[in-house]
Amino acid sequence: MKIYCKLKPSTKEVLQMRLIGDDVAGPDMSAEGEEYCHNTFGGEWKQCSEDGSFRKNYPGNGWFYREDLDGFVAPQPYPSWVLDESTCDWEAPNPPGPMPFEPPYVFTWDEGTQSWVPES
């Protein structure tokens, strides 16, 4: 089985996802599966991979397909965050960089101070 995402024409936002059998989808990243989805369900479709082996991320509804990066990108979580175009993942500004790992604390992003703060 392969997973295909239906894209909104104007924004390439993921609208829905469907499992398609290998018998009609063809090999990974082939046009066969996208054509099958288009002919059967209408619209534009792109295949994704659960393990990120192609198209960078496993998307969900509300994510976006970036044709220029050939990858799926989550909605930007905060205005200050920057997209790493090589991974299609959003990153906190540097500094402060990645979320700290200091058990037993769980950290959340504070856009006002542009820093990680422990949750209460």
TIVO-2410 file (N, C-alpha, C; in nm, 3 decimals):
# residues 120
REC num residu      c1      c2      c3 atome chaine
REC   1      M   0.084  -0.118   0.000     N      A
REC   1      M   0.000   0.000   0.000    CA      A
REC   1      M   0.089   0.124   0.000     C      A
REC   2      K   0.039   0.225  -0.069     N      A
REC   2      K   0.109   0.353  -0.076    CA      A
REC   2      K   0.012   0.463  -0.031     C      A
REC   3      I   0.068   0.572   0.018     N      A
REC   3      I  -0.012   0.682   0.071    CA      A
REC   3      I   0.000   0.801  -0.023     C      A
REC   4      Y  -0.116   0.857  -0.059     N      A
REC   4      Y  -0.121   0.973  -0.147    CA      A
REC   4      Y  -0.199   1.085  -0.079     C      A
REC   5      C  -0.155   1.208  -0.105     N      A
REC   5      C  -0.216   1.326  -0.047    CA      A
REC   5      C  -0.282   1.408  -0.157     C      A
REC   6      K  -0.408   1.447  -0.134     N      A
REC   6      K  -0.476   1.536  -0.227    CA      A
REC   6      K  -0.438   1.679  -0.189     C      A
REC   7      L  -0.401   1.759  -0.289     N      A
REC   7      L  -0.353   1.894  -0.265    CA      A
REC   7      L  -0.453   1.999  -0.312     C      A
REC   8      K  -0.467   2.105  -0.234     N      A
REC   8      K  -0.549   2.219  -0.274    CA      A
REC   8      K  -0.476   2.290  -0.388     C      A
REC   9      P  -0.545   2.318  -0.500     N      A
REC   9      P  -0.475   2.372  -0.617    CA      A
REC   9      P  -0.398   2.502  -0.592     C      A
REC  10      S  -0.455   2.596  -0.520     N      A
REC  10      S  -0.392   2.727  -0.506    CA      A
REC  10      S  -0.273   2.729  -0.410     C      A
REC  11      T  -0.279   2.649  -0.303     N      A
REC  11      T  -0.177   2.657  -0.199    CA      A
REC  11      T  -0.095   2.529  -0.182     C      A
REC  12      K  -0.139   2.420  -0.244     N      A
REC  12      K  -0.076   2.287  -0.228    CA      A
REC  12      K  -0.091   2.235  -0.084     C      A
REC  13      E  -0.194   2.283  -0.014     N      A
REC  13      E  -0.222   2.233   0.120    CA      A
REC  13      E  -0.278   2.091   0.110     C      A
REC  14      V  -0.238   2.003   0.202     N      A
REC  14      V  -0.288   1.867   0.206    CA      A
REC  14      V  -0.432   1.869   0.257     C      A
REC  15      L  -0.524   1.820   0.172     N      A
REC  15      L  -0.666   1.819   0.206    CA      A
REC  15      L  -0.713   1.684   0.259     C      A
REC  16      Q  -0.656   1.577   0.207     N      A
REC  16      Q  -0.691   1.443   0.251    CA      A
REC  16      Q  -0.581   1.347   0.211     C      A
REC  17      M  -0.585   1.228   0.271     N      A
REC  17      M  -0.486   1.126   0.241    CA      A
REC  17      M  -0.559   0.995   0.215     C      A
REC  18      R  -0.504   0.915   0.123     N      A
REC  18      R  -0.565   0.786   0.088    CA      A
REC  18      R  -0.457   0.679   0.073     C      A
REC  19      L  -0.492   0.559   0.113     N      A
REC  19      L  -0.409   0.441   0.087    CA      A
REC  19      L  -0.449   0.384  -0.048     C      A
REC  20      I  -0.350   0.356  -0.132     N      A
REC  20      I  -0.374   0.302  -0.265    CA      A
REC  20      I  -0.293   0.174  -0.279     C      A
REC  21      G  -0.354   0.071  -0.333     N      A
REC  21      G  -0.289  -0.058  -0.349    CA      A
REC  21      G  -0.173  -0.053  -0.448     C      A
REC  22      D  -0.072  -0.132  -0.420     N      A
REC  22      D   0.046  -0.140  -0.507    CA      A
REC  22      D   0.010  -0.182  -0.649     C      A
REC  23      D  -0.098  -0.258  -0.663     N      A
REC  23      D  -0.136  -0.307  -0.796    CA      A
REC  23      D  -0.174  -0.195  -0.892     C      A
REC  24      V  -0.221  -0.081  -0.840     N      A
REC  24      V  -0.256   0.031  -0.928    CA      A
REC  24      V  -0.160   0.149  -0.913     C      A
REC  25      A  -0.084   0.153  -0.804     N      A
REC  25      A   0.002   0.268  -0.777    CA      A
REC  25      A   0.135   0.263  -0.848     C      A
REC  26      G   0.184   0.144  -0.878     N      A
REC  26      G   0.315   0.135  -0.940    CA      A
REC  26      G   0.425   0.154  -0.838     C      A
REC  27      P   0.550   0.170  -0.885     N      A
REC  27      P   0.661   0.188  -0.791    CA      A
REC  27      P   0.656   0.325  -0.722     C      A
REC  28      D   0.729   0.336  -0.611     N      A
REC  28      D   0.735   0.464  -0.539    CA      A
REC  28      D   0.779   0.576  -0.633     C      A
REC  29      M   0.717   0.691  -0.614     N      A
REC  29      M   0.750   0.815  -0.685    CA      A
REC  29      M   0.720   0.807  -0.836     C      A
REC  30      S   0.639   0.712  -0.877     N      A
REC  30      S   0.604   0.705  -1.019    CA      A
REC  30      S   0.479   0.788  -1.043     C      A
REC  31      A   0.457   0.825  -1.165     N      A
REC  31      A   0.339   0.903  -1.202    CA      A
REC  31      A   0.213   0.818  -1.200     C      A
REC  32      E   0.227   0.686  -1.205     N      A
REC  32      E   0.111   0.598  -1.212    CA      A
REC  32      E   0.012   0.619  -1.097     C      A
REC  33      G   0.062   0.622  -0.975     N      A
REC  33      G  -0.025   0.638  -0.860    CA      A
REC  33      G  -0.093   0.773  -0.857     C      A
REC  34      E  -0.019   0.878  -0.889     N      A
REC  34      E  -0.077   1.012  -0.892    CA      A
REC  34      E  -0.184   1.022  -1.000     C      A
REC  35      E  -0.159   0.961  -1.116     N      A
REC  35      E  -0.258   0.961  -1.224    CA      A
REC  35      E  -0.381   0.881  -1.184     C      A
REC  36      Y  -0.360   0.767  -1.118     N      A
REC  36      Y  -0.473   0.687  -1.072    CA      A
REC  36      Y  -0.560   0.769  -0.977     C      A
REC  37      C  -0.500   0.834  -0.879     N      A
REC  37      C  -0.575   0.915  -0.783    CA      A
REC  37      C  -0.649   1.029  -0.853     C      A
REC  38      H  -0.581   1.096  -0.945     N      A
REC  38      H  -0.644   1.205  -1.019    CA      A
REC  38      H  -0.765   1.155  -1.097     C      A
REC  39      N  -0.748   1.045  -1.168     N      A
REC  39      N  -0.857   0.991  -1.251    CA      A
REC  39      N  -0.972   0.935  -1.167     C      A
REC  40      T  -0.941   0.884  -1.050     N      A
REC  40      T  -1.043   0.821  -0.965    CA      A
REC  40      T  -1.111   0.920  -0.872     C      A
REC  41      F  -1.033   1.011  -0.812     N      A
REC  41      F  -1.086   1.100  -0.709    CA      A
REC  41      F  -1.086   1.248  -0.749     C      A
REC  42      G  -1.020   1.281  -0.858     N      A
REC  42      G  -1.009   1.420  -0.902    CA      A
REC  42      G  -0.901   1.495  -0.826     C      A
REC  43      G  -0.853   1.602  -0.884     N      A
REC  43      G  -0.755   1.687  -0.818    CA      A
REC  43      G  -0.611   1.641  -0.838     C      A
REC  44      E  -0.522   1.714  -0.770     N      A
REC  44      E  -0.378   1.684  -0.776    CA      A
REC  44      E  -0.339   1.603  -0.654     C      A
REC  45      W  -0.256   1.500  -0.676     N      A
REC  45      W  -0.213   1.409  -0.570    CA      A
REC  45      W  -0.063   1.394  -0.572     C      A
REC  46      K  -0.003   1.379  -0.452     N      A
REC  46      K   0.140   1.350  -0.438    CA      A
REC  46      K   0.156   1.235  -0.340     C      A
REC  47      Q   0.247   1.145  -0.371     N      A
REC  47      Q   0.276   1.035  -0.281    CA      A
REC  47      Q   0.364   1.085  -0.167     C      A
REC  48      C   0.345   1.027  -0.048     N      A
REC  48      C   0.434   1.057   0.065    CA      A
REC  48      C   0.484   0.924   0.121     C      A
REC  49      S   0.582   0.932   0.209     N      A
REC  49      S   0.635   0.812   0.273    CA      A
REC  49      S   0.624   0.827   0.424     C      A
REC  50      E   0.583   0.719   0.489     N      A
REC  50      E   0.569   0.723   0.635    CA      A
REC  50      E   0.701   0.743   0.706     C      A
REC  51      D   0.809   0.694   0.648     N      A
REC  51      D   0.939   0.701   0.715    CA      A
REC  51      D   1.024   0.820   0.668     C      A
REC  52      G   0.969   0.906   0.582     N      A
REC  52      G   1.045   1.021   0.535    CA      A
REC  52      G   1.155   0.986   0.436     C      A
REC  53      S   1.151   0.866   0.379     N      A
REC  53      S   1.256   0.827   0.285    CA      A
REC  53      S   1.250   0.906   0.155     C      A
REC  54      F   1.136   0.966   0.126     N      A
REC  54      F   1.125   1.062   0.016    CA      A
REC  54      F   1.020   1.166   0.054     C      A
REC  55      R   1.033   1.282  -0.004     N      A
REC  55      R   0.948   1.399   0.023    CA      A
REC  55      R   0.955   1.442   0.170     C      A
REC  56      K   1.064   1.411   0.233     N      A
REC  56      K   1.115   1.462   0.361    CA      A
REC  56      K   1.032   1.430   0.486     C      A
REC  57      N   0.899   1.449   0.485     N      A
REC  57      N   0.819   1.431   0.605    CA      A
REC  57      N   0.691   1.354   0.573     C      A
REC  58      Y   0.637   1.289   0.675     N      A
REC  58      Y   0.505   1.227   0.664    CA      A
REC  58      Y   0.405   1.335   0.703     C      A
REC  59      P   0.324   1.383   0.608     N      A
REC  59      P   0.238   1.497   0.637    CA      A
REC  59      P   0.106   1.457   0.702     C      A
REC  60      G   0.029   1.557   0.731     N      A
REC  60      G  -0.109   1.540   0.776    CA      A
REC  60      G  -0.193   1.647   0.709     C      A
REC  61      N  -0.323   1.641   0.730     N      A
REC  61      N  -0.408   1.746   0.676    CA      A
REC  61      N  -0.363   1.881   0.730     C      A
REC  62      G  -0.360   1.981   0.643     N      A
REC  62      G  -0.316   2.115   0.683    CA      A
REC  62      G  -0.168   2.140   0.656     C      A
REC  63      W  -0.093   2.036   0.622     N      A
REC  63      W   0.046   2.054   0.583    CA      A
REC  63      W   0.049   2.104   0.439     C      A
REC  64      F   0.167   2.135   0.388     N      A
REC  64      F   0.181   2.188   0.252    CA      A
REC  64      F   0.287   2.109   0.176     C      A
REC  65      Y   0.261   2.092   0.047     N      A
REC  65      Y   0.362   2.033  -0.040    CA      A
REC  65      Y   0.437   2.147  -0.106     C      A
REC  66      R   0.570   2.150  -0.089     N      A
REC  66      R   0.655   2.252  -0.152    CA      A
REC  66      R   0.721   2.189  -0.273     C      A
REC  67      E   0.672   2.226  -0.391     N      A
REC  67      E   0.725   2.170  -0.515    CA      A
REC  67      E   0.872   2.204  -0.533     C      A
REC  68      D   0.912   2.326  -0.496     N      A
REC  68      D   1.051   2.368  -0.512    CA      A
REC  68      D   1.146   2.285  -0.425     C      A
REC  69      L   1.096   2.227  -0.316     N      A
REC  69      L   1.177   2.146  -0.225    CA      A
REC  69      L   1.144   1.997  -0.237     C      A
REC  70      D   1.042   1.965  -0.315     N      A
REC  70      D   0.989   1.829  -0.328    CA      A
REC  70      D   0.973   1.767  -0.190     C      A
REC  71      G   0.904   1.842  -0.102     N      A
REC  71      G   0.884   1.793   0.034    CA      A
REC  71      G   0.758   1.848   0.097     C      A
REC  72      F   0.712   1.781   0.201     N      A
REC  72      F   0.595   1.824   0.278    CA      A
REC  72      F   0.642   1.903   0.399     C      A
REC  73      V   0.572   2.014   0.425     N      A
REC  73      V   0.610   2.108   0.531    CA      A
REC  73      V   0.489   2.133   0.620     C      A
REC  74      A   0.510   2.127   0.751     N      A
REC  74      A   0.404   2.160   0.848    CA      A
REC  74      A   0.376   2.310   0.841     C      A
REC  75      P   0.260   2.353   0.888     N      A
REC  75      P   0.237   2.497   0.899    CA      A
REC  75      P   0.341   2.559   0.993     C      A
REC  76      Q   0.381   2.681   0.965     N      A
REC  76      Q   0.482   2.749   1.047    CA      A
REC  76      Q   0.429   2.766   1.189     C      A
REC  77      P   0.499   2.711   1.290     N      A
REC  77      P   0.446   2.715   1.426    CA      A
REC  77      P   0.450   2.854   1.491     C      A
REC  78      Y   0.553   2.934   1.459     N      A
REC  78      Y   0.567   3.068   1.515    CA      A
REC  78      Y   0.628   3.157   1.408     C      A
REC  79      P   0.593   3.287   1.407     N      A
REC  79      P   0.645   3.376   1.303    CA      A
REC  79      P   0.798   3.384   1.299     C      A
REC  80      S   0.864   3.365   1.412     N      A
REC  80      S   1.010   3.379   1.415    CA      A
REC  80      S   1.084   3.254   1.366     C      A
REC  81      W   1.014   3.142   1.354     N      A
REC  81      W   1.081   3.018   1.317    CA      A
REC  81      W   1.117   3.017   1.170     C      A
REC  82      V   1.226   2.948   1.138     N      A
REC  82      V   1.282   2.946   1.003    CA      A
REC  82      V   1.277   2.803   0.948     C      A
REC  83      L   1.246   2.792   0.821     N      A
REC  83      L   1.238   2.661   0.758    CA      A
REC  83      L   1.377   2.615   0.715     C      A
REC  84      D   1.415   2.495   0.759     N      A
REC  84      D   1.536   2.432   0.711    CA      A
REC  84      D   1.498   2.362   0.580     C      A
REC  85      E   1.538   2.419   0.470     N      A
REC  85      E   1.494   2.369   0.340    CA      A
REC  85      E   1.551   2.231   0.306     C      A
REC  86      S   1.657   2.190   0.373     N      A
REC  86      S   1.713   2.058   0.345    CA      A
REC  86      S   1.630   1.947   0.410     C      A
REC  87      T   1.560   1.978   0.520     N      A
REC  87      T   1.478   1.878   0.590    CA      A
REC  87      T   1.328   1.908   0.585     C      A
REC  88      C   1.293   2.030   0.546     N      A
REC  88      C   1.153   2.078   0.546    CA      A
REC  88      C   1.096   2.080   0.688     C      A
REC  89      D   1.182   2.102   0.788     N      A
REC  89      D   1.139   2.116   0.927    CA      A
REC  89      D   1.158   2.260   0.973     C      A
REC  90      W   1.068   2.306   1.059     N      A
REC  90      W   1.080   2.441   1.116    CA      A
REC  90      W   1.174   2.437   1.235     C      A
REC  91      E   1.256   2.541   1.248     N      A
REC  91      E   1.352   2.549   1.357    CA      A
REC  91      E   1.339   2.682   1.429     C      A
REC  92      A   1.360   2.676   1.560     N      A
REC  92      A   1.363   2.799   1.640    CA      A
REC  92      A   1.482   2.882   1.597     C      A
REC  93      P   1.472   3.016   1.612     N      A
REC  93      P   1.585   3.100   1.573    CA      A
REC  93      P   1.709   3.064   1.654     C      A
REC  94      N   1.827   3.088   1.597     N      A
REC  94      N   1.953   3.063   1.667    CA      A
REC  94      N   2.015   3.194   1.708     C      A
REC  95      P   2.055   3.212   1.836     N      A
REC  95      P   2.009   3.126   1.943    CA      A
REC  95      P   1.861   3.147   1.969     C      A
REC  96      P   1.789   3.069   2.042     N      A
REC  96      P   1.831   2.967   2.136    CA      A
REC  96      P   1.840   2.827   2.079     C      A
REC  97      G   1.802   2.802   1.955     N      A
REC  97      G   1.820   2.670   1.897    CA      A
REC  97      G   1.717   2.569   1.942     C      A
REC  98      P   1.753   2.441   1.936     N      A
REC  98      P   1.656   2.334   1.964    CA      A
REC  98      P   1.604   2.338   2.107     C      A
REC  99      M   1.489   2.278   2.126     N      A
REC  99      M   1.427   2.272   2.258    CA      A
REC  99      M   1.520   2.199   2.355     C      A
REC 100      P   1.540   2.255   2.475     N      A
REC 100      P   1.626   2.189   2.573    CA      A
REC 100      P   1.564   2.059   2.624     C      A
REC 101      F   1.649   1.970   2.667     N      A
REC 101      F   1.605   1.846   2.729    CA      A
REC 101      F   1.664   1.843   2.869     C      A
REC 102      E   1.580   1.877   2.966     N      A
REC 102      E   1.624   1.882   3.106    CA      A
REC 102      E   1.516   1.820   3.194     C      A
REC 103      P   1.514   1.687   3.204     N      A
REC 103      P   1.411   1.623   3.287    CA      A
REC 103      P   1.415   1.680   3.428     C      A
REC 104      P   1.306   1.699   3.494     N      A
REC 104      P   1.172   1.657   3.458    CA      A
REC 104      P   1.093   1.764   3.384     C      A
REC 105      Y   1.158   1.868   3.334     N      A
REC 105      Y   1.086   1.980   3.274    CA      A
REC 105      Y   1.044   1.951   3.130     C      A
REC 106      V   0.931   2.007   3.095     N      A
REC 106      V   0.885   2.009   2.956    CA      A
REC 106      V   0.887   2.155   2.915     C      A
REC 107      F   0.947   2.183   2.800     N      A
REC 107      F   0.961   2.321   2.757    CA      A
REC 107      F   0.863   2.354   2.646     C      A
REC 108      T   0.826   2.480   2.639     N      A
REC 108      T   0.741   2.531   2.532    CA      A
REC 108      T   0.803   2.661   2.479     C      A
REC 109      W   0.771   2.694   2.357     N      A
REC 109      W   0.826   2.814   2.295    CA      A
REC 109      W   0.747   2.936   2.336     C      A
REC 110      D   0.816   3.043   2.378     N      A
REC 110      D   0.753   3.172   2.409    CA      A
REC 110      D   0.794   3.269   2.299     C      A
REC 111      E   0.700   3.299   2.211     N      A
REC 111      E   0.730   3.386   2.097    CA      A
REC 111      E   0.767   3.527   2.142     C      A
REC 112      G   0.707   3.575   2.253     N      A
REC 112      G   0.737   3.710   2.302    CA      A
REC 112      G   0.882   3.730   2.339     C      A
REC 113      T   0.941   3.631   2.408     N      A
REC 113      T   1.081   3.641   2.447    CA      A
REC 113      T   1.173   3.566   2.353     C      A
REC 114      Q   1.113   3.495   2.258     N      A
REC 114      Q   1.186   3.410   2.164    CA      A
REC 114      Q   1.284   3.320   2.238     C      A
REC 115      S   1.225   3.247   2.335     N      A
REC 115      S   1.305   3.154   2.413    CA      A
REC 115      S   1.220   3.036   2.457     C      A
REC 116      W   1.290   2.928   2.497     N      A
REC 116      W   1.224   2.812   2.552    CA      A
REC 116      W   1.201   2.835   2.700     C      A
REC 117      V   1.081   2.808   2.747     N      A
REC 117      V   1.049   2.825   2.890    CA      A
REC 117      V   0.989   2.695   2.943     C      A
REC 118      P   1.023   2.660   3.068     N      A
REC 118      P   0.963   2.539   3.126    CA      A
REC 118      P   0.813   2.558   3.148     C      A
REC 119      E   0.737   2.451   3.119     N      A
REC 119      E   0.594   2.458   3.145    CA      A
REC 119      E   0.571   2.446   3.295     C      A
REC 120      S   0.468   2.513   3.343     N      A
REC 120      S   0.435   2.508   3.487    CA      A
REC 120      S   0.364   2.381   3.522     C      A
***
